[in-house]
Amino acid sequence: MIQQWLNIRTLFLLVAITIVTGTVFYSNYLAKKIDEDETRKVALWVEAQKNIASAGNQGLELASAISIGNNDIPIIETNENDVINPGNCVNLDTVAIKTDTTYLPRMLRLFKKEHKPIFYVISEKPYAANKYFYGQSVLQQQVRYYPLVQLVIVSLFIIVVVIAQRTSFLSTQNQVWAGMAKETAHQLGTPVTSLKGWAEVLKDIPGNEKIVTEIEKDIQRLELISDRFGKIGSQPHLDEKNAVEQVRSMMDYMRRRAGGKVEFALNTHNETYIPAMISPPLFDWVIENLIKNALDAMEGHGKITIDIRQTEKHILIDVTDTGKGITKANISKVFKPGFTTKKRGWGLGLTLTKRIAEQYHKGRIFVKWSEPGKGTTFRVELLRPMVGEQTENP
């Protein structure tokens, strides 16, 4: 589905680019044609000015018609020294000509960049001539700038479509996650309830005390897992908890199950209380998944260091292992559903971890550092509670 969406989006983007590119080239072609036509019109207009300037009446009516007929191409007349004749500047802002002394010189500089002037030589000796500088008509400007307007409109359209499609995809993905989580919690509920009943039965049989104790621990663990999945399927309530104790408790829990060849270290920078707004079961799941991931990477021996500290705005938790590390090519994939380097597993542990940290706790999780053969550091970044949200230090 994702690949299909990417292919459709790529095709849509290519079609849009092709349309805009074709329009740009065609508009430039039209603009050049209009420019050539306007150059001929200006040359004809200058010829009309010559005829009008001559004293004869022959052809005066035609010359006047040609002169008056130019109502769209802006023209500035100067002498041979580029001194502007304000009385013969056409299709320009007449109010600006009267009120702004810099208007005509500014337009002259612009016209010089756009076209070469057309000369009307009055006399050779002494040399006297009029120069006619002209700019682009409104039509030519519209043709030139139309592709840019179209490009902006098409770009906005593409952005809206991509955002809408992405929002739809994420909404569907969220519904799938929530549905799976709720169904898992529901399916676990029935056997857990049954196991609790059998544990009560075993309590009445002498000699089963140790067995019942261990079974109850496993039942509590299953209840915790069910509770976690249930919270993923809905918006969990966040409480202020001591992040130091929360991390320490989960680290101690995992240490007892990691074996004697794995060393654990917790660095709190002499902090004993760091308040954090969290859902304890889900936050514990984040730390547990990161430690499990570290244990898998170290293959049963090495060191796991958890560093927790707070800055002005954030609580930073770094989980570092001395395992096999992650290649640069895989760093961008580790949080994607289904990605795993293990022979067994669904590749959902880090995906769930990211979802819990970012969607439910409004934080971030990312690979801070990794080097193949040396280890990896995952960073969890949470926002510190606002002053009004904090309760007294228990």
Backbone torsions as a table, in degrees:
resi	resn	phi	psi	omega
1	MET	NA	-45.4	179.8
2	ILE	-63.7	-45.3	-179.8
3	GLN	-62.3	-39.7	178.6
4	GLN	-63.4	-42.9	178.8
5	TRP	-63.0	-41.3	178.4
6	LEU	-62.7	-41.4	179.4
7	ASN	-64.3	-43.5	178.8
8	ILE	-64.2	-42.9	179.9
9	ARG	-64.5	-41.2	178.7
10	THR	-63.8	-43.5	178.6
11	LEU	-62.7	-44.8	179.1
12	PHE	-60.1	-41.9	-179.9
13	LEU	-65.6	-42.0	179.9
14	LEU	-64.8	-41.0	178.1
15	VAL	-62.9	-43.7	179.9
16	ALA	-63.1	-43.8	179.0
17	ILE	-63.0	-40.9	179.1
18	THR	-62.2	-43.7	-179.9
19	ILE	-63.3	-47.2	-178.3
20	VAL	-65.4	-43.0	179.6
21	THR	-61.6	-45.2	178.1
22	GLY	-60.3	-40.9	179.3
23	THR	-65.1	-40.3	179.3
24	VAL	-61.0	-48.9	-179.1
25	PHE	-63.3	-43.8	-178.8
26	TYR	-66.7	-38.7	178.7
27	SER	-65.8	-39.4	176.2
28	ASN	-63.9	-37.6	177.8
29	TYR	-62.9	-46.7	178.1
30	LEU	-62.6	-40.5	-179.1
31	ALA	-62.3	-39.8	177.9
32	LYS	-65.1	-41.8	178.3
33	LYS	-62.7	-43.5	178.5
34	ILE	-63.8	-39.7	179.9
35	ASP	-63.1	-43.0	177.8
36	GLU	-63.0	-41.8	179.3
37	ASP	-65.0	-40.3	179.9
38	GLU	-69.4	-32.8	175.4
39	THR	-62.3	-42.8	177.0
40	ARG	-63.6	-40.0	179.2
41	LYS	-63.5	-41.7	179.5
42	VAL	-65.8	-41.2	178.1
43	ALA	-61.1	-41.7	177.4
44	LEU	-65.3	-37.5	178.9
45	TRP	-64.9	-40.0	178.2
46	VAL	-64.4	-42.1	177.1
47	GLU	-59.9	-38.9	177.4
48	ALA	-63.4	-38.7	177.4
49	GLN	-62.6	-37.2	177.6
50	LYS	-61.8	-46.9	-178.6
51	ASN	-64.5	-38.3	178.8
52	ILE	-66.6	-37.1	-178.7
53	ALA	-70.0	-29.2	177.9
54	SER	-71.3	150.6	-172.0
55	ALA	-74.8	-18.2	-175.1
56	GLY	-69.1	152.7	178.5
57	ASN	-91.7	-11.4	-176.1
58	GLN	-69.2	126.1	178.7
59	GLY	77.7	6.0	-177.7
60	LEU	-65.9	-38.3	-179.2
61	GLU	-62.6	-42.9	178.8
62	LEU	-66.7	-42.3	-179.9
63	ALA	-63.2	-41.1	179.3
64	SER	-64.6	-39.2	179.1
65	ALA	-63.6	-40.8	178.9
66	ILE	-66.0	-40.7	-178.6
67	SER	-65.4	-44.5	-179.0
68	ILE	-72.4	-27.0	-175.7
69	GLY	-68.9	-16.6	177.6
70	ASN	-81.5	101.2	-179.1
71	ASN	-121.5	16.4	-178.8
72	ASP	-137.8	-21.7	-178.2
73	ILE	-94.4	120.1	-179.9
74	PRO	-75.2	133.0	-176.9
75	ILE	-134.5	139.8	174.6
76	ILE	-122.3	129.4	178.1
77	GLU	-99.4	133.5	174.9
78	THR	-131.8	168.6	172.3
79	ASN	-87.6	-170.1	-177.1
80	GLU	-65.0	-17.8	179.8
81	ASN	-102.1	16.9	179.0
82	ASP	63.8	26.1	173.2
83	VAL	-83.3	124.2	-172.6
84	ILE	-73.8	138.1	171.8
85	ASN	-101.2	97.0	-175.6
86	PRO	-60.1	-22.9	-177.3
87	GLY	-75.2	-13.3	-179.4
88	ASN	-128.5	50.7	174.3
89	CYS	-115.3	117.9	-171.7
90	VAL	-113.8	154.6	177.4
91	ASN	57.2	38.6	175.3
92	LEU	-124.0	170.8	-177.4
93	ASP	-73.1	105.0	-176.4
94	THR	-65.8	-33.6	178.9
95	VAL	-66.4	-43.1	179.2
96	ALA	-65.4	-34.4	178.5
97	ILE	-61.3	-39.7	-177.7
98	LYS	-78.7	-33.8	-171.8
99	THR	-101.5	-20.9	-175.1
100	ASP	-121.9	109.4	-177.5
101	THR	-71.0	-16.5	-179.0
102	THR	-93.1	-6.7	-174.3
103	TYR	-63.5	-53.4	-177.7
104	LEU	-64.8	-44.9	176.3
105	PRO	-59.3	-36.9	179.6
106	ARG	-66.2	-43.6	178.5
107	MET	-68.1	-33.9	178.0
108	LEU	-62.9	-44.3	178.2
109	ARG	-61.4	-38.5	178.6
110	LEU	-66.1	-44.5	-178.6
111	PHE	-65.3	-34.4	178.7
112	LYS	-62.2	-34.0	178.8
113	LYS	-73.9	-28.2	-173.9
114	GLU	-86.9	-41.1	-175.7
115	HIS	-143.6	154.6	169.2
116	LYS	-76.9	146.1	-177.8
117	PRO	-74.5	158.4	173.3
118	ILE	-102.5	130.2	-173.8
119	PHE	-96.7	143.9	169.3
120	TYR	-126.4	102.4	-176.4
121	VAL	-80.9	121.1	-179.0
122	ILE	-86.0	-44.7	177.3
123	SER	-153.5	150.0	179.5
124	GLU	-86.2	-40.2	-179.3
125	LYS	-134.1	114.5	-10.8
126	PRO	-68.5	152.7	-175.0
127	TYR	-69.9	126.1	175.7
128	ALA	-143.6	136.1	-177.3
129	ALA	-156.2	155.9	170.7
130	ASN	-106.6	140.3	175.2
131	LYS	-111.9	141.5	179.4
132	TYR	-121.7	107.7	177.8
133	PHE	-96.5	137.9	-177.1
134	TYR	-137.3	153.9	-178.8
135	GLY	-114.5	-160.8	-177.5
136	GLN	-90.8	141.7	175.0
137	SER	-74.0	166.7	178.8
138	VAL	-60.1	-39.8	180.0
139	LEU	-61.8	-43.8	-179.7
140	GLN	-65.2	-39.3	177.9
141	GLN	-63.6	-40.6	179.4
142	GLN	-64.5	-40.5	179.3
143	VAL	-65.2	-38.9	-178.9
144	ARG	-69.4	-40.0	-174.6
145	TYR	-90.0	-10.9	-179.9
146	TYR	-57.5	-44.6	179.7
147	PRO	-60.6	-34.5	179.0
148	LEU	-66.6	-42.3	177.1
149	VAL	-62.2	-44.1	179.6
150	GLN	-63.1	-39.7	179.4
151	LEU	-61.6	-42.4	178.7
152	VAL	-63.4	-44.1	-179.0
153	ILE	-64.3	-45.5	179.4
154	VAL	-64.0	-40.3	179.2
155	SER	-61.9	-44.4	178.2
156	LEU	-63.0	-39.0	178.8
157	PHE	-63.3	-43.9	179.4
158	ILE	-62.6	-43.3	-179.7
159	ILE	-61.3	-44.2	179.9
160	VAL	-62.9	-43.9	-179.4
161	VAL	-64.0	-44.8	-179.2
162	VAL	-62.8	-44.7	179.5
163	ILE	-62.9	-42.4	179.8
164	ALA	-63.9	-43.7	179.5
165	GLN	-65.8	-41.5	179.7
166	ARG	-65.9	-41.4	178.6
167	THR	-62.4	-41.9	178.4
168	SER	-63.5	-42.8	179.9
169	PHE	-64.4	-44.5	-179.9
170	LEU	-65.7	-36.7	178.1
171	SER	-63.5	-44.0	177.3
172	THR	-63.4	-42.0	179.3
173	GLN	-62.3	-42.0	178.9
174	ASN	-63.0	-40.0	179.3
175	GLN	-65.2	-38.9	178.0
176	VAL	-64.8	-45.9	178.6
177	TRP	-59.2	-48.9	-177.7
178	ALA	-62.6	-42.2	179.4
179	GLY	-62.9	-44.7	178.9
180	MET	-62.7	-43.1	-178.1
181	ALA	-64.6	-46.0	-179.3
182	LYS	-65.2	-40.0	179.4
183	GLU	-66.1	-39.5	177.4
184	THR	-62.7	-45.5	178.3
185	ALA	-61.4	-39.9	179.8
186	HIS	-65.3	-44.5	-178.7
187	GLN	-66.1	-32.8	178.2
188	LEU	-73.4	-28.9	-173.9
189	GLY	-60.3	-41.9	-176.2
190	THR	-65.2	-53.3	179.9
191	PRO	-65.7	-30.9	178.6
192	VAL	-65.6	-43.5	177.7
193	THR	-61.1	-41.0	178.8
194	SER	-64.4	-42.3	179.9
195	LEU	-63.5	-36.5	178.1
196	LYS	-64.0	-38.2	177.7
197	GLY	-65.4	-43.8	178.5
198	TRP	-66.0	-32.2	177.5
199	ALA	-64.7	-38.8	177.6
200	GLU	-65.3	-36.7	177.4
201	VAL	-63.8	-43.4	-178.7
202	LEU	-65.1	-29.6	179.3
203	LYS	-61.2	-30.6	-178.1
204	ASP	-78.3	-8.5	179.5
205	ILE	-98.4	118.0	-178.8
206	PRO	-59.1	143.9	176.8
207	GLY	92.5	-2.6	-178.1
208	ASN	-104.8	15.2	-173.6
209	GLU	-59.8	-46.6	-178.7
210	LYS	-66.3	-40.1	-179.8
211	ILE	-64.1	-44.4	-179.1
212	VAL	-62.5	-39.6	179.3
213	THR	-59.5	-45.1	180.0
214	GLU	-69.2	-37.9	177.8
215	ILE	-63.7	-41.0	179.6
216	GLU	-64.1	-35.3	176.0
217	LYS	-63.0	-42.7	178.9
218	ASP	-67.1	-36.9	177.8
219	ILE	-64.0	-42.4	177.7
220	GLN	-61.6	-37.5	178.8
221	ARG	-65.4	-42.8	178.2
222	LEU	-65.0	-37.9	177.1
223	GLU	-64.0	-38.8	177.8
224	LEU	-63.3	-44.8	178.6
225	ILE	-61.8	-43.2	178.4
226	SER	-62.5	-41.2	178.7
227	ASP	-63.7	-39.1	178.9
228	ARG	-63.1	-47.4	179.9
229	PHE	-64.0	-36.5	178.0
230	GLY	-63.8	-36.7	179.8
231	LYS	-73.1	-30.7	177.4
232	ILE	-65.0	-32.8	-178.9
233	GLY	-76.9	-3.5	179.1
234	SER	-146.4	171.8	179.9
235	GLN	-79.3	113.1	-175.8
236	PRO	-75.1	155.6	175.7
237	HIS	-86.2	133.1	-178.8
238	LEU	-99.6	133.2	177.2
239	ASP	-119.3	154.7	175.0
240	GLU	-78.8	122.0	179.7
241	LYS	-132.6	162.8	176.4
242	ASN	-81.6	108.2	-176.7
243	ALA	-62.9	-32.1	-180.0
244	VAL	-62.9	-49.8	-179.1
245	GLU	-68.5	-34.9	179.6
246	GLN	-63.5	-44.4	179.2
247	VAL	-69.3	-41.8	-178.7
248	ARG	-62.1	-42.3	-179.4
249	SER	-62.5	-45.1	-179.9
250	MET	-68.7	-36.0	178.5
251	MET	-65.3	-41.4	177.7
252	ASP	-63.8	-39.4	178.8
253	TYR	-61.8	-45.7	-178.7
254	MET	-72.5	-29.0	179.2
255	ARG	-62.7	-39.8	-178.3
256	ARG	-66.3	-20.4	-177.0
257	ARG	-108.2	2.1	-175.4
258	ALA	-92.4	-18.5	-176.7
259	GLY	94.3	163.0	-174.0
260	GLY	-76.9	-9.6	-177.0
261	LYS	-89.9	-1.0	179.3
262	VAL	-110.0	124.8	179.8
263	GLU	-97.0	135.9	179.1
264	PHE	-114.4	141.9	176.6
265	ALA	-141.1	137.1	178.6
266	LEU	-120.9	121.6	-180.0
267	ASN	-113.3	111.7	-177.9
268	THR	-107.5	3.3	-178.9
269	HIS	55.7	41.7	178.3
270	ASN	64.6	15.6	175.2
271	GLU	-89.3	134.1	176.6
272	THR	-108.7	-18.3	-179.2
273	TYR	-140.7	114.6	174.9
274	ILE	-124.9	105.7	-178.2
275	PRO	-70.1	139.8	178.3
276	ALA	-146.4	138.7	176.4
277	MET	-86.4	105.6	-174.1
278	ILE	-140.8	163.6	165.9
279	SER	-98.7	106.0	-171.7
280	PRO	-50.0	-47.8	-179.7
281	PRO	-61.3	-40.8	-179.1
282	LEU	-74.2	-38.8	177.5
283	PHE	-63.1	-41.7	176.7
284	ASP	-60.3	-35.3	179.7
285	TRP	-65.4	-37.8	177.2
286	VAL	-60.6	-51.1	-178.6
287	ILE	-65.0	-41.2	179.8
288	GLU	-61.3	-45.6	-179.8
289	ASN	-63.2	-39.6	179.3
290	LEU	-66.8	-39.4	178.0
291	ILE	-69.1	-41.5	176.4
292	LYS	-59.8	-42.0	178.4
293	ASN	-62.3	-39.5	177.9
294	ALA	-65.9	-42.4	178.9
295	LEU	-62.3	-40.8	177.6
296	ASP	-63.8	-38.9	-178.7
297	ALA	-68.9	-30.3	-178.3
298	MET	-89.5	-11.4	178.5
299	GLU	54.6	42.9	170.1
300	GLY	95.0	-5.6	178.3
301	HIS	-150.3	141.7	-178.3
302	GLY	144.5	-157.6	-177.1
303	LYS	-135.4	136.4	175.6
304	ILE	-116.2	123.4	179.5
305	THR	-117.1	126.9	176.7
306	ILE	-111.9	121.9	-179.6
307	ASP	-112.7	125.1	-180.0
308	ILE	-128.7	130.4	179.0
309	ARG	-154.9	168.3	179.5
310	GLN	-125.7	143.5	173.8
311	THR	-109.4	-167.7	-177.4
312	GLU	-62.5	-34.5	-174.8
313	LYS	-119.7	-16.2	-170.1
314	HIS	-131.9	159.4	168.1
315	ILE	-109.9	123.6	-175.2
316	LEU	-112.0	124.9	178.9
317	ILE	-123.3	114.5	179.5
318	ASP	-107.8	126.0	176.7
319	VAL	-111.4	111.8	-174.7
320	THR	-115.5	134.7	175.9
321	ASP	-124.3	166.3	178.2
322	THR	-108.5	37.7	-176.6
323	GLY	-85.0	-155.1	-172.2
324	LYS	-80.2	-8.9	176.9
325	GLY	78.2	176.5	-178.4
326	ILE	-124.8	133.9	177.5
327	THR	-70.9	156.2	-179.6
328	LYS	-59.3	-34.9	-178.9
329	ALA	-66.0	-27.3	-175.8
330	ASN	-97.0	-11.3	-177.0
331	ILE	-59.6	-39.6	-178.9
332	SER	-75.8	-8.0	-175.7
333	LYS	-105.6	-13.1	-168.3
334	VAL	-61.3	-26.7	-178.4
335	PHE	-96.3	1.4	-178.9
336	LYS	-80.8	141.2	179.8
337	PRO	-59.5	134.4	176.0
338	GLY	90.6	-10.4	-179.4
339	PHE	-81.7	126.3	176.3
340	THR	-157.5	146.7	175.6
341	THR	-102.8	1.7	179.1
342	LYS	-88.2	154.8	179.2
343	LYS	-68.9	-32.2	178.1
344	ARG	-119.9	154.6	-179.8
345	GLY	121.5	157.7	-176.5
346	TRP	-97.4	-9.4	-178.2
347	GLY	70.8	34.9	-178.6
348	LEU	-112.6	-8.9	-175.5
349	GLY	-59.5	-54.5	-178.8
350	LEU	-72.2	-27.8	176.0
351	THR	-64.0	-46.0	176.4
352	LEU	-63.0	-40.7	-179.8
353	THR	-59.2	-46.2	179.7
354	LYS	-64.3	-41.7	-179.9
355	ARG	-62.5	-44.0	-179.2
356	ILE	-65.2	-45.2	-176.4
357	ALA	-67.8	-41.6	-171.6
358	GLU	-92.7	-43.1	-175.2
359	GLN	-82.7	-39.7	-175.6
360	TYR	-93.7	-28.5	-179.4
361	HIS	-109.7	1.9	177.3
362	LYS	55.9	33.3	178.8
363	GLY	-111.4	-155.0	178.6
364	ARG	-141.4	154.6	171.5
365	ILE	-143.6	136.1	-177.8
366	PHE	-159.2	166.8	176.2
367	VAL	-82.9	109.6	-179.0
368	LYS	-76.1	-39.4	-178.5
369	TRP	-157.0	143.4	173.8
370	SER	-159.3	140.1	177.7
371	GLU	-143.6	122.5	-179.2
372	PRO	-53.8	129.9	179.3
373	GLY	87.6	-8.9	-177.4
374	LYS	-119.8	-34.9	178.1
375	GLY	141.9	-173.5	-175.0
376	THR	-145.6	147.8	172.3
377	THR	-124.5	120.0	171.1
378	PHE	-98.6	136.0	177.9
379	ARG	-113.7	130.1	170.8
380	VAL	-105.5	126.6	-177.1
381	GLU	-121.2	116.3	179.6
382	LEU	-115.4	150.4	175.0
383	LEU	-76.1	138.4	174.8
384	ARG	-69.8	146.8	179.6
385	PRO	-62.1	145.5	173.6
386	MET	-67.6	157.1	-176.8
387	VAL	-58.1	-38.8	-179.1
388	GLY	-71.7	-18.9	-177.8
389	GLU	-87.2	-21.0	-173.3
390	GLN	-75.6	146.7	172.2
391	THR	-107.2	175.2	-178.6
392	GLU	-68.6	148.2	178.4
393	ASN	-63.6	118.7	-177.0
394	PRO	-71.6	NA	NA
